[in-house]
């Protein structure tokens, strides 16, 4: 017959021991499974998560710690999307490390001073803060991802100072360099900004420019579709006599929902499909069309 690996008690095959150590291990396992499920399903950005945490913050250490942990998990999910292959590995490491959180909290709580000693809530709070700092640092290192790229692109199209952002997300870096060499880039940006400003000036009092709201569907592009996207950027490079050594490593077709008020002051939503692809060395770029119109 088997023996409990924690207390050494003999137990029946297939059953678990009732000792406190065995129960703690089971609880840690269940908690880790819950953490992994939540990390994989979360969709909100770090900003939305922070707002939600601020609105629902509680006075006790335990509730504050729980919300800090939620924030860390949401940030990890956003990081996984934003940082590409490297972030995928980071996210996997965070999920694997979740199985050790309960034990770590126990060890930390034993070392806390004074009245905080053996307070797991305080330990979880400390772990949560550490996780957030690490994840935020990684976000800064690896930059934006699909969602942040789409949001910047959509909003820049209605920003009277958004020309540089719009072109930086629409054109390969080699094309922008070629335009700068020909002294055309600044004129293009200025013309874009002026056109947006004129359009905004012509709006009715109750009307607003469209703003990014959310991505409501995201489809991974196939190998042949990525090749079409690569050809799209190579053709653009040829038009501007720029280096066309372009490599598209991954991409998605996304359906974006934008919000605005019409001239009657009524809120409205519209959707559009665009492609977001990653160019080697350049990062994420936008193709302002559905994949059906590319190639």
C-alpha positions in Angstrom: 0.0 0.0 0.0 1.2 3.6 -0.7 2.2 6.1 1.9 1.6 9.8 2.2 4.6 11.7 0.9 4.1 14.4 3.4 3.3 12.7 6.8 4.3 9.1 6.0 0.8 7.7 6.9 -0.2 4.5 5.0 -3.2 5.2 2.7 -5.4 3.2 0.4 -4.5 3.1 -3.3 -6.2 5.9 -5.2 -7.1 7.9 -2.1 -5.4 11.0 -0.6 -4.2 11.5 2.9 -6.2 13.9 5.2 -3.2 15.5 6.7 -2.9 19.3 6.5 0.1 19.1 4.2 -1.8 16.9 1.7 -4.8 19.2 1.9 -2.6 22.3 1.3 -1.1 20.6 -1.8 -4.5 19.9 -3.2 -5.7 23.4 -2.6 -2.5 24.8 -4.3 -3.2 22.5 -7.3 -6.8 23.7 -7.6 -5.7 27.3 -7.2 -3.1 26.9 -10.0 -5.6 25.4 -12.3 -8.0 28.3 -11.7 -5.2 30.8 -12.3 -4.2 29.2 -15.6 -7.8 29.2 -16.8 -8.3 32.8 -16.0 -5.0 33.9 -17.6 -6.0 32.1 -20.9 -9.5 33.6 -21.0 -8.9 37.2 -20.0 -9.4 39.8 -22.8 -9.2 43.2 -21.1 -6.2 45.5 -21.4 -4.0 46.5 -18.5 -5.8 49.9 -18.4 -9.3 48.4 -18.2 -8.1 46.0 -15.5 -6.7 48.8 -13.4 -10.0 50.8 -13.6 -11.9 47.7 -12.5 -9.6 47.1 -9.6 -9.8 50.7 -8.5 -13.6 50.7 -8.6 -13.9 47.5 -6.6 -11.0 47.8 -4.2 -11.7 46.5 -0.6 -10.4 47.7 2.7 -9.0 44.3 3.9 -5.5 43.1 3.0 -6.9 39.8 1.7 -9.3 41.5 -0.8 -6.6 44.0 -1.9 -4.2 41.1 -2.5 -6.8 39.2 -4.5 -7.4 42.2 -6.8 -3.6 42.7 -7.2 -3.3 39.1 -8.3 -6.2 39.6 -10.8 -4.4 42.6 -12.2 -1.2 40.6 -12.6 -3.0 37.8 -14.4 -4.8 40.2 -16.8 -1.5 42.0 -17.4 0.2 38.6 -18.2 -2.6 37.8 -20.7 -2.1 41.2 -22.4 1.7 40.7 -22.4 1.3 37.3 -24.1 -0.6 39.0 -27.0 1.8 42.0 -27.2 5.2 40.5 -27.0 5.0 37.8 -29.7 6.9 34.6 -29.4 9.0 35.9 -26.5 6.0 36.9 -24.5 4.4 33.5 -25.2 7.3 31.9 -23.3 7.0 34.5 -20.6 3.3 33.8 -20.2 4.0 30.0 -20.1 6.6 30.6 -17.4 4.1 32.6 -15.3 1.5 29.9 -15.6 4.0 27.2 -14.6 5.1 29.3 -11.7 1.5 29.7 -10.5 1.6 26.2 -8.9 4.2 27.5 -6.4 2.4 30.7 -5.4 0.7 29.1 -2.4 3.9 27.7 -1.0 5.8 30.9 -1.6 3.0 32.9 0.2 3.3 30.5 3.1 7.0 30.9 3.4 6.9 34.7 3.0 4.1 35.0 5.6 6.3 33.2 8.2 9.0 35.8 7.8 6.8 38.9 7.9 7.3 41.2 11.0 5.0 41.7 13.9 1.3 41.4 13.4 1.7 40.5 9.8 3.5 37.3 10.6 1.7 34.2 9.2 -0.7 36.5 7.3 -1.0 34.9 3.8 -3.1 37.8 2.5 -0.2 40.2 3.1 2.1 37.6 1.4 -0.1 37.4 -1.6 -0.1 41.2 -1.8 3.7 41.2 -1.9 3.8 38.6 -4.6 1.2 40.4 -6.6 3.2 43.7 -6.5 6.4 41.9 -7.6 4.5 40.2 -10.5 3.1 43.5 -11.7 6.5 45.2 -11.6 8.1 42.3 -13.6 5.3 42.2 -16.2 5.2 46.0 -16.7 9.0 46.0 -17.3 8.6 43.2 -19.9 5.8 45.2 -21.6 8.1 48.2 -21.9 10.9 46.0 -23.3 8.9 44.1 -25.8 6.6 46.9 -26.9 3.0 46.8 -28.2 1.0 44.0 -29.8 -2.0 43.4 -32.0 -4.6 45.3 -29.8 -2.4 48.3 -29.0 -1.4 48.6 -32.7 -5.0 48.5 -33.9 -6.0 51.0 -31.3 -3.2 53.5 -32.2 -4.0 53.1 -35.9 -7.7 53.6 -35.6 -7.4 56.6 -33.3 -4.6 58.2 -35.3 -6.9 58.3 -38.4 -9.1 60.9 -36.6 -6.3 62.8 -34.8 -5.2 66.1 -36.2 -1.7 65.3 -34.9 -1.8 61.6 -35.8 0.0 61.7 -39.2 3.3 60.3 -38.0 1.6 57.5 -36.0 -0.7 56.6 -39.0 2.2 56.3 -41.5 4.5 54.6 -39.0 1.9 51.9 -38.6 1.0 51.7 -42.3 4.3 51.8 -44.1 7.5 49.6 -43.8 10.4 51.5 -42.2 12.3 51.4 -45.4 9.5 53.3 -47.2 9.5 55.9 -44.5 13.3 56.2 -44.8 13.0 56.6 -48.6 10.4 59.3 -48.2 12.5 61.2 -45.7 15.5 61.0 -48.1 13.4 62.6 -50.8 12.1 65.3 -48.3 8.5 64.1 -48.8 7.7 62.5 -45.5 7.1 65.7 -43.5 4.9 67.1 -46.2 2.8 63.9 -46.2 2.4 64.0 -42.5 1.4 67.7 -42.6 -1.1 67.1 -45.4 -2.6 64.2 -43.4 -3.0 66.3 -40.3 -4.5 69.2 -42.1 -7.0 66.9 -43.9 -8.1 65.5 -40.5 -8.3 68.9 -39.0 -10.6 70.1 -41.8 -12.8 67.1 -41.4 -13.1 67.6 -37.7 -13.9 71.3 -38.3 -16.7 70.3 -40.7 -18.4 68.1 -38.1 -21.7 69.1 -36.5 -21.6 70.2 -32.9 -22.9 66.8 -31.6 -20.8 64.7 -34.0 -17.5 63.1 -32.9 -14.7 61.4 -34.7 -14.7 57.6 -34.5 -12.6 56.0 -31.7 -11.4 52.5 -31.2 -13.7 50.5 -28.9 -12.6 46.8 -29.2 -11.6 43.9 -31.4 -14.6 41.7 -31.7 -13.0 38.9 -33.8 -9.4 37.9 -34.6 -8.4 35.3 -37.2 -4.8 34.0 -37.7 -3.6 34.3 -41.3 -2.6 31.2 -43.2 0.8 30.8 -44.8 -0.5 31.8 -48.2 -2.3 34.8 -46.8 1.0 35.9 -45.1 2.7 35.6 -48.5 0.0 37.9 -50.0 0.6 40.5 -47.2 4.3 40.3 -47.8 3.8 40.9 -51.5 1.5 43.9 -50.6 4.4 45.6 -48.7 7.0 44.6 -51.3 4.8 46.4 -54.0 4.7 49.4 -51.7 8.5 49.4 -51.4 8.8 49.3 -55.2 6.4 52.3 -55.6 8.6 54.4 -53.4 11.9 53.0 -54.6 12.7 51.6 -51.1 14.5 48.4 -50.0 11.9 45.6 -50.5 13.7 43.0 -48.3 10.4 42.4 -46.3 9.6 39.3 -44.2 6.1 38.9 -42.7 6.4 36.5 -39.8 2.9 36.4 -38.5 -0.5 38.2 -38.9 -4.1 38.4 -38.1 -7.3 39.6 -39.8 -9.3 41.5 -37.1 -12.8 42.9 -37.0 -12.7 46.2 -35.2 -15.6 48.1 -33.6 -15.4 51.8 -33.4 -17.7 54.2 -31.6 -18.8 57.8 -32.2 -21.8 60.2 -32.0 -23.5 61.3 -35.1 -24.8 64.8 -35.8 -27.9 64.1 -33.8 -25.9 63.2 -30.7 -26.8 59.6 -30.9 -24.2 57.0 -30.1 -23.3 54.7 -33.0 -21.0 51.8 -33.7 -19.4 50.6 -36.9 -17.2 47.7 -37.7 -14.4 47.2 -40.2 -11.9 44.5 -41.1 -8.2 45.2 -41.3 -5.0 43.0 -41.2 -2.3 43.3 -38.6 1.0 41.7 -39.6 4.4 41.5 -38.0 7.3 42.6 -40.2 10.7 41.3 -39.2 12.7 44.2 -37.8 9.8 46.6 -38.0 7.2 45.2 -35.6 3.4 45.3 -36.2 2.0 47.0 -39.2 -1.5 47.6 -40.5 -3.0 46.8 -43.9 -6.3 48.7 -44.1 -8.2 45.9 -45.8 -9.7 42.5 -45.3 -7.5 39.7 -46.4 -10.0 39.0 -49.3 -8.8 42.3 -50.9 -5.1 41.7 -50.6 -3.0 39.8 -53.1 
